[in-house]
Amino acid sequence: MRYNDREPIYLQIMNEVKAQIAYGKLTPGMQLPTIKEQAAIMRVNPNTVARVYALLEQERIITKQKGLGTFVSASEYLARELREKIAESVTSRFVSELQRLGFGPAEILQQLQQFLARAPGGENSR
């Protein structure tokens, strides 16, 4: 994972774990690496991973089972909720950027429709 300088590393790692759940790479009930293993994988201090795991546990995204390890929450709705949050964030950035360019709601919708028509799987790609 490559880290950027714009936000704290622990937030970047948290967002990556959430994204992996949303994309289905981490599934409900799947065991996560130990703190030490995850720190080695991500090339960060174990304290950073411990902080990430604690925050994710507070958000009920992961659960710790004493003596067994750390697991992705068994909630069947978790991935869908995370996908929706990511979609909301991406959409918000998209709309904000187009608004900064001076586009109004109708023009933003038109831009999106034109893009989707050209995109793989869109109307004109068949």
Secondary structure by P-SEA (a helix, b strand, c coil): ccccccccaaaaaaaaaaaaaaacccccccccccaaaaaaaacccaaaaaaaaaaaaaacccccccccccccccccaaaaaaaaaaaaaaaaaaaaaaaaacccaaaaaaaaaaaaaacccccccc
